[in-house]
Amino acid sequence: MFGARSLTRDGKGFVMLYKDQLVVKFPRERVAQHIARGEGLGWDPGHGRTMKEWLAVPLSSSADWRALAEDAYALLGAASPEAR
């Protein structure tokens, strides 16, 4: 995904390592919450536009990367038609 190592669920990417950052897919509202708490930034893959459903968490952050990845994994499953 975007040329980075990533984890997928049912063929959909939800977390990746990109340029010394953990990049996690969340709903826009969740991304905004994490940014407001100072846990990360909106992610720009290099084309000058922030992708609103992706949170970039730098190595220097104290955020729990594992918890973020597990949360993104759970949210992706909740959004799938099979989970309904």
GIDA-V311267 format. One record per backbone hydrogen bond with DSSP energy under -0.5 kcal/mol. CO is the residue of the C=O (numbers start at 1). NH is the residue of the N-H. Records with the same first field share a line. If there is no record, write none. Layout:
CO: NH / NH
This chain:
1: 4
5: 17
7: 14 / 15
9: 12
11: 13
12: 9
14: 25
15: 7
16: 18 / 23
17: 5
20: 59
21: 18 / 23
22: 24 / 57
23: 16
24: 26 / 55
27: 30 / 31
28: 32
29: 33
30: 34
31: 35
32: 36
33: 37
34: 39
35: 38
41: 56
43: 45 / 51
50: 52
51: 43 / 54
53: 26
54: 43
55: 24 / 57
56: 41 / 58
57: 22
58: 61
63: 65
64: 68
65: 69
66: 70
67: 71
68: 72
69: 73
70: 74
71: 75
72: 76
73: 77
74: 78
75: 79
76: 80
77: 80
80: 83
81: 84
